[in-house]
């Protein structure tokens, strides 16, 4: 679907190490033709044991997981909203992504100097949020000036402009109070008007607490990790704690060696797996599967998508000529061992155009164009 998450944060918080770890887990470019379109973009598979188990059943020639794009964005500094450092490029890059993974430093390392002298994830979050908010206020002011002139017009043009201004004022009041645009309650109509602003603080955020190896053993009690989780809880966001350095080391190991290494550092799975799944959920995405001897594949759709929309992800002709879909839950398919057995037991069903696809559905589409 081309959705991307930008990795954001101050300098020296571990963004590049995290991105390098993600890049080490990248899907082969052959499966995703745009995977190498930019050296700072990594296309990363979404870990999914359901797909692995379906592939074990079918033993296909190819297994293709769902994937997300992660974009490595240059470190922000104070004054970025006014062009300090790489501010203009930083803000432009954020504008182009769909969500933000905000990396907050929770580790101490005398060899990696913190730009503000000492480690404080809450302060670091506030620096970035302030710069984004200042840029959003600038955007609102410019947009407001133009729409204020339109509001003087008679008829529909003036009414539309007044409705826009009401939304702008609501957003500006929140930003002035130190609240991001994503936290403002808006009606569906207001959301459409706000979407046209492309505000930076409107983008959904996932907080990433970057820790050192020693902290992995005490994530539940570490005070800095707790501070990051509190920040996330306060705005209804999600937080994931990982050690970027360890994650990079994991990617260098053979898969057979990873389980033992993970156990040695107190983990049951790579932190990257949790990060990617959290990012997938942050964007409101889910997967359905197609299976067969040639390929088992996870297809990415938005939650709430209906069957024709899901079919269109495979090919636009599938959506245009949609007739019906054969649907079975992934776990039912595994339990019965084949689609034929599942059909005989009545658990494989036929759904029409109004069917809302569920996460984990295995689907075959019938269409005519």
SEBA-669577 format. One record per residue: x, y, z of N, C-alpha, C in turn. Coordinates in steps of 0.001 Angstrom, whole numbers, plus 500000, padded with zeros to 6 digits. Atoms other than C-alpha are relative to their C-alpha. Example, Ala and Ser with C-alpha at 12.3 -4.5 7.8 and 13.67 -1.06 7.14 Angstrom:
SEBA-669577
BADREN|n.xx|n.yy|n.zz|ca.xx|ca.yy|ca.zz|c.xx|c.yy|c.zz
BADREN|500890|498810|500000|512300|495500|507800|500900|501200|500000 $
BADREN|499180|498810|499940|513670|498940|507140|499230|501090|500730 $
***
This chain:
SEBA-669577
BADREN|n.xx|n.yy|n.zz|ca.xx|ca.yy|ca.zz|c.xx|c.yy|c.zz
BADREN|500817|498789|500000|500000|500000|500000|500854|501266|500000 $
BADREN|499130|498835|500051|503040|502267|500038|499983|500850|501251 $
BADREN|500049|499228|498763|502547|503346|503659|501364|499974|500683 $
BADREN|498655|499881|499441|505645|504590|505465|499972|500590|501399 $
BADREN|499814|499482|498649|506745|505223|509047|501366|500662|500061 $
BADREN|498749|499276|499894|509393|507853|509641|500638|499803|501361 $
BADREN|499265|500139|498742|512069|507198|512288|500561|501373|500365 $
BADREN|499750|498612|499631|512395|510507|514129|500648|500078|501372 $
BADREN|499425|499774|498679|514395|511854|517050|501145|500989|499941 $
BADREN|498833|499134|499925|517251|514047|518221|501234|499245|499509 $
BADREN|498755|500700|500342|520841|513293|517114|500477|499116|501157 $
BADREN|499366|500880|499014|522638|510462|518929|499029|499278|500933 $
BADREN|500947|500774|499184|519526|508672|520176|499920|498551|499528 $
BADREN|499997|501373|500489|520124|505529|518090|499131|499766|498787 $
BADREN|500867|500162|501179|517966|506205|515018|500684|499197|498902 $
BADREN|499308|500672|501104|520576|505104|512504|500259|498538|500312 $
BADREN|499785|501396|499609|521402|501950|514470|498716|499204|499852 $
BADREN|501297|500654|500133|517703|501120|514593|499666|499777|498531 $
BADREN|500308|500139|501421|517270|501778|510892|500872|498934|499348 $
BADREN|499104|501013|500566|520310|499649|510060|499537|498593|500375 $
BADREN|500531|501301|499580|518814|496799|512090|498772|499642|499171 $
BADREN|501184|500228|500820|515530|497193|510231|500391|499673|498565 $
BADREN|499549|500243|501369|517365|497326|506919|500576|498594|499859 $
BADREN|499459|501351|500017|519117|494088|507831|498917|498954|499928 $
BADREN|501139|500916|500047|515680|492506|508113|499142|500221|498760 $
BADREN|500810|499596|501154|514518|493958|504806|499589|498824|499122 $
BADREN|500486|500963|500981|512442|491979|502354|500847|500126|498745 $
BADREN|499259|499960|501253|514226|491038|499131|499344|500969|499029 $
BADREN|500507|498991|500925|513870|493827|496585|499179|499374|498872 $
BADREN|500708|500661|501093|512629|491278|494026|498501|499896|500282 $
BADREN|501414|500097|499643|509353|490974|495952|499319|501358|500009 $
BADREN|500538|498658|499869|508891|494733|496289|500804|500932|499102 $
BADREN|499224|499289|501005|509966|496688|493199|500505|501372|500407 $
BADREN|499554|498671|499610|510300|499995|494999|500855|499992|501256 $
BADREN|499264|500122|498746|512346|498673|497919|501307|500778|499998 $
BADREN|498717|499311|500054|515532|500348|496712|499882|501384|499365 $
BADREN|500197|498709|500666|514017|503608|495465|500784|501115|500670 $
BADREN|499263|498962|499291|515917|505562|498102|500864|499305|501045 $
BADREN|499113|500694|499058|518938|504582|500225|499578|500110|501459 $
BADREN|500409|499893|498606|517218|505747|503435|498600|499448|500224 $
BADREN|501296|500653|499853|514081|503659|502911|500221|498492|500082 $
BADREN|499916|501443|499862|513831|500078|504156|498614|499383|499969 $
BADREN|501269|500721|500052|510981|497709|503265|500143|498766|500879 $
BADREN|499778|500975|498939|510597|495467|506289|498802|499053|500128 $
BADREN|501102|500953|499866|508523|492245|506608|499315|500110|501355 $
BADREN|500777|500023|498766|505758|492100|509203|499969|498559|500506 $
BADREN|499966|501379|499492|506397|488985|511351|498583|499476|500245 $
BADREN|501353|500543|499868|503353|486731|511254|500071|498474|500030 $
BADREN|499937|501452|499850|503312|483176|512614|498873|499296|499264 $
BADREN|501112|500601|500736|499963|482571|510924|500432|499667|498572 $
BADREN|499510|500247|501363|501585|482939|507497|501022|498875|499989 $
BADREN|498993|501059|499913|504470|480723|508582|499338|498628|500088 $
BADREN|500670|501283|499825|502074|477969|509625|499225|499594|498738 $
BADREN|500676|500301|501255|500047|478237|506410|501005|499532|498949 $
BADREN|498953|500402|500936|503273|477997|504419|500490|498583|500305 $
BADREN|499588|501363|499628|504227|474871|506369|498980|498974|499510 $
BADREN|501050|500902|500483|500882|473344|505341|500084|499812|498491 $
BADREN|500040|500054|501470|501138|474192|501630|501360|499724|499365 $
BADREN|498646|500112|500541|504936|474114|501176|500084|500659|498619 $
BADREN|500041|499312|501297|504655|476750|498415|501397|500301|499460 $
BADREN|498735|499599|500610|507379|477801|495980|500491|501322|500575 $
BADREN|499632|498681|499482|507298|481273|497515|499060|500403|501124 $
BADREN|500801|499446|498907|506108|482858|500757|500303|501495|500092 $
BADREN|499820|498551|500017|505539|486619|500770|499255|500632|501168 $
BADREN|500652|499368|498854|504857|488445|504045|499485|501396|499657 $
BADREN|500351|498581|500078|503171|491799|504509|501262|500804|500289 $
BADREN|498792|499196|499798|505643|494672|504643|499644|501450|500294 $
BADREN|500120|498571|499715|506083|498222|505892|501258|500718|499536 $
BADREN|498845|499167|500300|508347|501028|504759|500398|500785|501249 $
BADREN|499458|499136|498954|510581|502678|507345|500972|500980|499358 $
BADREN|499171|498944|500580|512269|505971|506489|500895|500582|501085 $
BADREN|499029|499437|499065|515430|507127|508250|500065|501508|499782 $
BADREN|500068|498541|500128|514929|510855|508874|501110|500644|500830 $
BADREN|498868|499351|499333|517854|513130|509779|499620|500536|501377 $
BADREN|500245|499537|498638|518193|514127|513440|499576|501459|500063 $
BADREN|500511|498643|499829|516286|517219|514504|500783|500715|501104 $
BADREN|499397|499184|498947|517772|520072|516540|499044|501147|500316 $
BADREN|500802|498830|499660|516223|523038|518325|500142|501040|498901 $
BADREN|499982|499011|501065|515253|525659|515793|499718|499417|498629 $
BADREN|500258|500640|501290|514412|523139|513075|498841|500670|499262 $
BADREN|501154|499360|500628|511096|524920|512460|500387|501286|499287 $
BADREN|499494|498788|500648|513151|527981|511467|501149|499688|499039 $
BADREN|498978|500386|500956|515549|525977|509308|501342|499667|500592 $
BADREN|498715|500332|499378|518290|525280|511865|500393|498556|499679 $
BADREN|499505|501332|500316|520488|522272|511133|499462|499558|498655 $
BADREN|500647|500494|501213|518738|520127|508530|498483|500133|500129 $
BADREN|501405|499838|499647|515414|521474|509743|499022|499923|498860 $
BADREN|500950|499985|501108|513745|522139|506415|499837|498615|499381 $
BADREN|500060|501345|500567|514648|518702|505047|499323|499044|500963 $
BADREN|500591|500839|498955|513692|517052|508336|498474|500110|499975 $
BADREN|501437|499783|499955|510241|518618|508339|499330|499550|498710 $
BADREN|500555|500458|501278|509690|517891|504647|499885|498480|499982 $
BADREN|500035|501467|499963|510542|514232|505206|498880|499484|500885 $
BADREN|501091|500411|499116|508097|513969|508101|498658|500184|499302 $
BADREN|501262|499730|500686|505366|515498|505970|499644|498876|499017 $
BADREN|500225|501023|501023|505803|512661|503460|499661|498627|500563 $
BADREN|500293|501320|499428|505378|509734|505898|498601|499989|500595 $
BADREN|501366|500150|499502|502118|508367|507282|499923|499941|501520 $
BADREN|499956|500091|498548|503200|507876|510893|501453|500190|500443 $
BADREN|498676|499704|499456|506149|508522|513190|500373|498981|501063 $
BADREN|499404|500780|498918|508332|506180|515233|501010|500931|500675 $
BADREN|499184|498995|499312|509789|508633|517754|500963|499289|500957 $
BADREN|498986|500687|499202|513040|507219|519135|500461|500916|501135 $
BADREN|499607|499244|498805|513784|508385|522691|501139|499259|500694 $
BADREN|498818|500615|499391|517164|507727|524228|499775|499735|501477 $
BADREN|500118|500387|498594|516997|505815|527500|501286|499332|500488 $
BADREN|498736|500637|499627|520598|504555|527584|501070|501058|500265 $
BADREN|498848|499139|499726|523766|506119|528979|501232|499389|499343 $
BADREN|498772|500454|500653|527019|505892|527027|500947|501191|499909 $
BADREN|499061|498877|500019|530002|508177|527690|500634|500233|498630 $
BADREN|499412|499851|501325|531202|507535|524136|499029|500600|498988 $
BADREN|501014|499405|500879|527936|508817|522628|499378|501172|500749 $
BADREN|500402|498806|499260|527400|512369|523846|498569|500386|499659 $
BADREN|501360|499511|500223|523822|513522|524310|500063|501487|499661 $
BADREN|499934|498609|500459|523161|516829|522535|499634|500995|501095 $
BADREN|500371|499112|498902|521656|518288|525733|500693|499626|501308 $
BADREN|499161|500250|498828|524226|516847|528126|499642|498794|500818 $
BADREN|500383|501163|499203|522205|514162|529901|498721|499391|499437 $
BADREN|501123|500763|500553|519541|511555|529189|498698|500373|500699 $
BADREN|501327|499673|499484|515923|512661|529620|499004|499848|498848 $
BADREN|500887|500239|501145|513397|511106|527202|498816|500963|499925 $
BADREN|501130|499079|500035|510574|513434|528238|500408|501345|499412 $
BADREN|499504|498738|500556|512643|516541|527515|500239|499868|498498 $
BADREN|499724|500216|501425|513751|515064|524180|498708|499975|499199 $
BADREN|501297|500037|500689|510146|514334|523226|499459|501417|499837 $
BADREN|500533|498640|500044|509189|517905|524090|500718|500870|498975 $
BADREN|499244|499227|500995|511970|519343|521909|499446|499745|498601 $
BADREN|500500|500356|501327|510754|517456|518849|498563|500482|499816 $
BADREN|501400|499595|500102|507057|518089|519549|499873|501513|499847 $
BADREN|500054|498540|500081|507710|521813|520031|500334|500478|498593 $
BADREN|499615|499590|501353|509465|522135|516680|498912|499655|498988 $
BADREN|501077|500378|500905|506694|520238|514911|498785|500910|500188 $
BADREN|501145|499138|499706|504032|522333|516648|500212|501411|499450 $
BADREN|499703|498664|500525|505762|525599|515689|499797|500043|498485 $
BADREN|500193|500061|501452|505784|524519|512054|498518|499895|499666 $
BADREN|501439|500120|500230|502114|523547|512285|499293|501334|500209 $
BADREN|500593|498683|499761|501224|526943|513737|500271|500940|498829 $
BADREN|499664|499203|501179|503019|528571|510833|499112|499619|498823 $
BADREN|500875|500487|501068|501049|526393|508405|498581|500513|500183 $
BADREN|501366|499546|499710|497764|527274|510118|499835|501488|499747 $
BADREN|500087|498551|500166|498502|530984|510082|499912|500373|498519 $
BADREN|500018|499713|501435|499242|531028|506348|498680|499582|499373 $
BADREN|501251|500508|500556|496196|528910|505560|498828|500864|500450 $
BADREN|501093|499199|499449|493997|531043|507805|499878|501342|499278 $
BADREN|500020|498712|500705|494984|534252|506061|499260|499886|498670 $
BADREN|500649|500192|501297|493840|532865|502715|498512|499729|500154 $
BADREN|501412|500361|499837|490592|531381|503995|499180|501118|500611 $
BADREN|500721|498866|499406|489695|534514|505971|499462|500917|498898 $
BADREN|500464|499196|501132|489424|536380|502656|498815|499321|499327 $
BADREN|501094|500746|500630|487237|533624|501214|498727|500045|500838 $
BADREN|501163|500012|499101|484964|533767|504265|499101|501214|499809 $
BADREN|500786|498778|500240|483795|537240|503207|499096|499862|498792 $
BADREN|500805|500210|501197|482318|535822|500011|498603|499512|500362 $
BADREN|501372|500444|499769|478608|535164|499738|499826|498550|499541 $
BADREN|500351|501327|500472|477023|531761|499299|500872|498882|500546 $
BADREN|499321|501215|499548|478620|528328|499527|501488|500209|500245 $
BADREN|498570|499763|499843|482192|529569|499095|500308|500603|501365 $
BADREN|499791|499374|498704|481920|531767|502155|499699|499071|501156 $
BADREN|500363|500936|498936|480196|529098|504242|501071|498927|500183 $
BADREN|498935|501002|499926|482860|526528|503395|501236|500575|500684 $
BADREN|498826|499358|499410|485625|528965|504310|499806|500195|501506 $
BADREN|500273|499810|498570|483959|529742|507663|500102|498670|500754 $
BADREN|499896|501322|499375|483700|526013|508408|501465|499597|500151 $
BADREN|498567|500282|499920|487408|525626|507620|500647|500791|501133 $
BADREN|499401|499135|498966|488316|528557|509872|499668|499509|501401 $
BADREN|500383|500528|498684|486403|527006|512771|500898|498828|500395 $
BADREN|499100|501129|499744|488529|523855|512445|501412|500501|500269 $
BADREN|498660|499451|499813|491735|525868|512114|500152|500578|501402 $
BADREN|499931|499374|498673|490924|527794|515288|500030|498954|501114 $
BADREN|500012|501077|499015|490215|524585|517180|501388|499359|500106 $
BADREN|498664|500591|500022|493572|523147|516114|501042|500956|500576 $
BADREN|499043|499007|499499|495451|526364|516849|499926|500109|501524 $
BADREN|500162|499913|498547|494009|526524|520376|500704|498834|500695 $
BADREN|499349|501170|499420|495268|522996|521051|501519|500140|499930 $
BADREN|498558|499842|500165|498747|523715|519660|500546|501069|500935 $
BADREN|499577|498937|499083|498982|526930|521679|500064|499489|501436 $
BADREN|500040|500577|498653|498165|524850|524768|500999|498858|500162 $
BADREN|498993|501055|499910|500986|522403|523986|499499|498624|499665 $
BADREN|500568|501294|500369|498758|519638|522625|500176|499766|498505 $
BADREN|499862|500289|501426|499458|517909|519280|498639|499939|499320 $
BADREN|501251|500007|500757|496831|518080|516550|499319|498639|500046 $
BADREN|500593|501344|499987|496334|514294|516728|499126|499773|501232 $
BADREN|500789|500163|498792|494834|514733|520209|498711|500796|500010 $
BADREN|501200|499161|500065|492079|517141|519086|498811|499174|499523 $
BADREN|501200|500736|500400|488595|515641|518946|499285|500758|498896 $
BADREN|500648|499393|501149|487052|516343|515564|498911|499082|499468 $
BADREN|501026|500794|500668|483900|515217|513792|500581|499473|498692 $
BADREN|499511|500544|501257|484242|513243|510586|500160|501094|498945 $
BADREN|499898|498881|500949|483574|516376|508549|501206|500876|500326 $
BADREN|498864|499175|499592|486136|518336|510563|501323|499306|499678 $
BADREN|498785|500742|500323|488704|515575|510068|500382|500164|498533 $
BADREN|499734|499814|501424|488363|515934|506298|500591|501378|499732 $
BADREN|499475|498641|500176|488967|519677|506561|501422|500100|500565 $
BADREN|498677|499957|499378|491957|519160|508874|501028|499227|499190 $
BADREN|499081|500845|500766|493463|516482|506628|500697|500786|498902 $
BADREN|499435|499206|501088|494043|519061|503889|501158|500886|500460 $
BADREN|498920|499172|499471|496462|520908|506192|501336|499261|500050 $
BADREN|498793|500839|499910|498944|518010|506376|500856|500402|501206 $
BADREN|499272|499585|498800|499885|518968|509929|500922|498896|500489 $
BADREN|498993|500960|499544|502989|517306|511330|499584|499322|501298 $
BADREN|500388|500583|498706|501579|516807|514832|498699|499215|499918 $
BADREN|501210|500805|500172|498479|515155|513380|500336|498535|499730 $
BADREN|499620|501365|500349|500439|512053|512411|500048|499113|501246 $
BADREN|499946|500920|498856|500038|509010|514691|501450|499699|500374 $
BADREN|498641|500177|499489|503078|508330|516881|500134|498709|500795 $
BADREN|499576|501153|499203|504760|505220|518262|501304|500389|500672 $
BADREN|498778|499645|499273|507323|505906|520984|500888|498772|500153 $
BADREN|499021|501087|499917|510474|503774|520911|501029|500365|501064 $
BADREN|499016|499799|498942|512458|503622|524146|501239|499194|499647 $
BADREN|498765|500677|500406|516015|502835|523040|500883|499802|501229 $
BADREN|499285|500331|498767|517814|501055|525889|501325|499311|499679 $
BADREN|498775|500792|500201|521167|499350|526400|499722|498552|500406 $
BADREN|500209|501431|499773|521662|495606|526823|499673|499688|501452 $
BADREN|500243|500257|498575|521735|495737|530636|498559|500310|500381 $
BADREN|501379|499604|499673|518328|497443|530715|498971|498982|499516 $
BADREN|500952|500979|500516|516710|494611|528755|499495|499065|501089 $
BADREN|500377|500920|498928|516648|492538|531923|499069|500642|501024 $
BADREN|500842|499321|499009|514658|495162|533841|499060|501019|499346 $
BADREN|500865|499073|500722|512329|496757|531303|498763|500389|500794 $
BADREN|501220|499716|499231|509368|496499|533683|500243|500949|501160 $
BADREN|499713|499153|498839|511163|498453|536408|500909|501183|499668 $
BADREN|499081|498920|500350|513506|500772|534509|499261|501343|500015 $
BADREN|500710|498718|499866|512556|504393|535397|499896|500785|498695 $
BADREN|500067|499257|501257|513400|505843|531981|499015|499371|499025 $
BADREN|500994|500696|500832|511385|503195|530156|498594|500318|500512 $
BADREN|501294|499667|499399|508538|503882|532584|499568|501406|499601 $
BADREN|500316|498626|500386|508745|507572|531705|499476|500044|498561 $
BADREN|500452|500047|501397|508388|506782|527989|498595|499406|499916 $
BADREN|501326|500613|500007|505423|504509|528656|498947|500965|500529 $
BADREN|500927|499013|499448|503813|507268|530734|499665|501067|498964 $
BADREN|500243|499028|501071|504235|509728|527856|499015|499439|498985 $
BADREN|500884|500632|500968|502563|507279|525503|498582|499858|500561 $
BADREN|501317|500189|499382|499729|506480|527929|499223|501311|500086 $
BADREN|500640|498699|499819|499019|510185|528447|499281|500461|498741 $
BADREN|500660|499577|501232|498092|510622|524788|499391|498834|499235 $
BADREN|500623|501148|500642|496720|507159|524055|500836|499404|498886 $
BADREN|499094|500542|501014|499786|506185|522017|500580|498675|500488 $
BADREN|499352|501254|499627|501874|503006|522064|501476|500241|500208 $
BADREN|498566|499908|499745|505408|502474|523323|500612|498611|499909 $
BADREN|499249|501240|500122|507966|499785|522536|501414|500252|500476 $
BADREN|498615|499876|499530|511289|499285|524332|500870|499000|499259 $
BADREN|499069|500884|500694|514167|497892|522290|501429|500479|500233 $
BADREN|498581|499634|499993|517949|497859|522265|500482|499934|498553 $
BADREN|499632|499960|501417|518958|498994|518784|501308|499264|499734 $
BADREN|498698|500637|500183|522503|497751|519276|499854|498478|499964 $
BADREN|500237|501445|499970|521341|494230|520192|499236|499561|498757 $
BADREN|500787|500355|501185|518804|494236|517341|500878|499910|498761 $
BADREN|499074|500038|501132|521580|495020|514866|500843|498724|500039 $
BADREN|499213|501227|499856|523614|492099|516258|499170|498772|499627 $
BADREN|500879|501129|500315|520628|489754|515929|499917|499787|498497 $
BADREN|500141|500101|501449|520315|490530|512225|501232|499397|499330 $
BADREN|498759|500551|500562|523922|489447|511678|500127|498502|500257 $
BADREN|499925|501410|499648|523276|485991|513159|499199|499139|499030 $
BADREN|500797|500966|500742|522095|482918|511309|498738|499719|500802 $
BADREN|501279|500207|499305|518455|482151|512129|500078|498919|501068 $
BADREN|499872|501085|499021|519468|478961|513942|500686|500453|501285 $
BADREN|499280|499507|498833|521630|480997|516313|499220|501037|500791 $
BADREN|500693|498870|499390|519067|483652|517136|499277|499650|501290 $
BADREN|500767|500381|498800|516970|481729|519674|500903|499991|501228 $
BADREN|499067|500067|498874|519975|481055|521893|500485|501389|500400 $
BADREN|499533|498657|499704|521205|484626|521597|498907|500812|500697 $
BADREN|501116|499277|499377|517770|486046|522431|499845|499602|501462 $
BADREN|500113|500474|498628|517592|483878|525527|501112|500563|500877 $
BADREN|498860|499495|499223|521036|485102|526612|499832|501446|500418 $
BADREN|500232|498590|499638|519791|488711|526653|498597|500199|500578 $
BADREN|501289|499914|499320|516433|487890|528239|498806|500303|499108 $
BADREN|501095|499736|500930|514222|488119|525131|499426|498701|499449 $
BADREN|500636|501157|500617|511730|485690|523628|499855|500190|498493 $
BADREN|500043|499680|501421|511629|487442|520240|500736|501310|499785 $
BADREN|499326|498724|500258|513494|490296|518559|499083|501186|500283 $
BADREN|500784|498797|499754|512373|493743|519621|499467|500599|498716 $
BADREN|500454|499485|501292|512118|494640|515944|498646|499415|499611 $
BADREN|501281|500618|500324|509253|492167|515586|498863|500767|500680 $
BADREN|501019|499241|499268|507306|494041|518269|499817|501383|499385 $
BADREN|500049|498666|500590|508194|497377|516671|499224|499993|498689 $
BADREN|500657|500050|501307|507057|496359|513189|498511|499705|500156 $
BADREN|501421|500296|499780|503802|494834|514445|499267|501211|500571 $
BADREN|500604|498800|499425|503123|497955|516517|499797|501070|498934 $
BADREN|500136|499039|501094|503756|500120|513454|498870|499634|499061 $
BADREN|501071|500507|500852|501400|497966|511399|498648|500368|500596 $
BADREN|501243|499690|499304|498672|498434|513999|499775|501508|500067 $
BADREN|500078|498534|499915|499450|502159|514333|499363|500591|498747 $
BADREN|500531|499511|501265|498570|502647|510670|498601|499465|499694 $
BADREN|501348|500530|500210|495266|500815|511088|499935|498941|498924 $
BADREN|499920|501011|501044|496336|497902|508916|499753|498598|500543 $
BADREN|500121|501418|499669|495618|494177|508901|500313|499191|498752 $
BADREN|499644|500880|501112|496380|491176|506706|498916|498958|499750 $
BADREN|500710|501229|500348|494415|488574|504840|500960|499182|499139 $
BADREN|499061|500898|500662|496009|485584|503123|499405|499381|498740 $
BADREN|500316|500890|501112|495973|483817|499785|501001|498857|500079 $
BADREN|499150|501182|499813|497352|480286|499753|499965|499117|498758 $
BADREN|499931|500930|501115|498428|477689|497247|501399|499430|499868 $
BADREN|498702|500639|500184|501305|475577|495996|501032|500956|499408 $
BADREN|499060|499042|500583|502820|478492|494070|500440|501052|501019 $
BADREN|499654|498933|499060|502638|481114|496806|498994|500074|501139 $
BADREN|500820|499598|498851|501340|481834|500288|500372|501456|500273 $
BADREN|499696|498571|499910|501013|485574|500715|499059|500721|500950 $
BADREN|500786|499105|499153|499846|488151|503240|499790|501300|499241 $
BADREN|500343|498761|500692|498038|491104|501666|499587|501053|501021 $
BADREN|500231|498918|499039|497832|494451|503435|498776|500814|499608 $
BADREN|501183|499167|500211|494497|496251|503779|499747|500816|501257 $
BADREN|500404|499226|498835|493040|498882|506057|498900|499267|500761 $
BADREN|501073|500590|499200|490884|497679|508919|498667|500590|499553 $
BADREN|501310|499543|500446|487240|497868|507894|499782|499880|498501 $
BADREN|500138|500151|501452|487893|497133|504197|498993|498902|499664 $
BADREN|500940|501017|500459|485169|495256|502358|500664|499105|498952 $
BADREN|499404|501019|500869|485777|492245|500134|500482|500544|498650 $
BADREN|499500|499490|501285|485975|494128|496792|501269|500839|500145 $
BADREN|498797|499197|499768|488535|496565|498240|501206|499096|500245 $
BADREN|498919|500946|499728|490606|493655|499534|500457|499337|498707 $
BADREN|499661|500613|501282|490449|492037|496106|500807|500961|499133 $
BADREN|499319|498997|500799|491621|495281|494520|501460|500171|500342 $
BADREN|498595|499927|499617|494888|495091|496448|500828|499047|499141 $
BADREN|499318|500960|500876|495791|492061|494317|500050|500542|498575 $
BADREN|500057|499436|501346|494626|493625|491042|498713|500813|499881 $
BADREN|501197|499154|500129|492212|496414|490133|498868|499270|499281 $
BADREN|501046|500764|500693|490368|493987|487821|499195|499153|500985 $
BADREN|500689|500814|499000|489540|491848|490859|498900|500813|500689 $
BADREN|501000|499148|499342|487732|494781|492459|498910|500406|499009 $
BADREN|500952|499525|501011|486091|496041|489278|498997|498915|499614 $
BADREN|500900|501077|500415|484682|492630|488354|499617|499047|501120 $
BADREN|500246|500871|498841|484147|491276|491885|498617|499355|499934 $
BADREN|501264|500738|499925|481465|488588|492111|499765|499521|501438 $
BADREN|500113|500501|498632|482082|486854|495422|501376|499555|500481 $
BADREN|498743|500468|499410|484806|485629|497783|499744|498742|500814 $
BADREN|500014|501174|499128|485424|482243|499350|500910|500309|501181 $
BADREN|499289|499557|498791|486519|482821|502937|500054|498880|501030 $
BADREN|499840|500915|498875|487901|480624|505693|501010|500614|500962 $
BADREN|499055|499503|499004|489620|481557|508915|501291|499196|499924 $
BADREN|498703|500669|500134|493334|480735|508921|500133|498807|500932 $
BADREN|499859|501092|499042|493089|478592|512061|499064|498833|499657 $
BADREN|500883|501081|500454|490111|476646|510666|500651|499214|498868 $
BADREN|499316|500668|501110|492110|475906|507527|501083|499060|500526 $
BADREN|498964|500847|499406|494968|474580|509624|499380|498805|500718 $
BADREN|500633|501072|499227|492604|472554|511801|499477|498886|499094 $
BADREN|500573|501002|500893|490947|470804|508825|501004|499481|498981 $
BADREN|498910|500517|500818|494151|470480|506804|499926|500276|498512 $
BADREN|500134|499670|501419|492760|471502|503402|498704|500768|499795 $
BADREN|501216|499264|500316|490178|473732|501771|498858|499041|499683 $
BADREN|501038|500980|500336|488311|470669|500507|499342|499458|501265 $
BADREN|500548|500510|498739|487920|469291|504027|499197|501075|500720 $
BADREN|500704|498896|499348|486898|472706|505345|498662|500267|499314 $
BADREN|501249|499795|500736|484288|473066|502591|499000|498892|500346 $
BADREN|500885|501128|499661|482901|469619|503402|499382|500161|501380 $
BADREN|500500|499785|498641|482494|470649|507050|499205|501296|500121 $
BADREN|500810|498779|499993|480814|473922|506085|500649|501212|500645 $
BADREN|499344|498837|499386|483433|476265|507564|500610|500930|498953 $
BADREN|499604|499118|501096|484486|477623|504164|498710|500592|499445 $
BADREN|501258|499352|500354|481826|480156|503260|500190|500956|498823 $
BADREN|500001|499052|501114|480909|482471|500377|499475|501336|500497 $
BADREN|500381|498659|499566|480729|486219|501017|499883|500934|498799 $
BADREN|500240|499045|501087|479511|489121|498875|500696|501322|500200 $
BADREN|499340|498698|500043|480380|492761|498314|500009|500737|501333 $
BADREN|500096|499259|498738|479351|493948|501773|500822|499377|501124 $
BADREN|499245|500677|498947|481557|491528|503680|501202|500835|500429 $
BADREN|498847|499286|499438|484030|493297|505982|501072|498966|500325 $
BADREN|498931|500984|499855|487301|491381|505779|500591|500049|501404 $
BADREN|499440|500107|498650|488660|490152|509113|501489|499652|499943 $
BADREN|498571|500306|499924|492309|489977|510099|500189|498486|500107 $
BADREN|499750|501435|499960|493523|486466|509332|499112|499178|499096 $
BADREN|500801|500741|500977|490951|485553|506676|500907|499437|498907 $
BADREN|499388|500553|501202|492145|483220|503910|498936|500125|498913 $
BADREN|501022|499632|500976|490410|484339|500707|500393|499583|498579 $
BADREN|499882|500202|501447|489887|483363|497076|498882|500795|499367 $
BADREN|500982|499115|500617|488100|485805|494780|499538|499470|498651 $
BADREN|500586|500296|501299|485766|485127|491903|499603|501320|499373 $
BADREN|500274|498713|500623|485527|487971|489400|499787|499801|498500 $
BADREN|500245|500049|501434|484533|488747|485834|500139|501418|499437 $
BADREN|499812|498689|500614|485731|491652|483683|499870|499883|498485 $
***
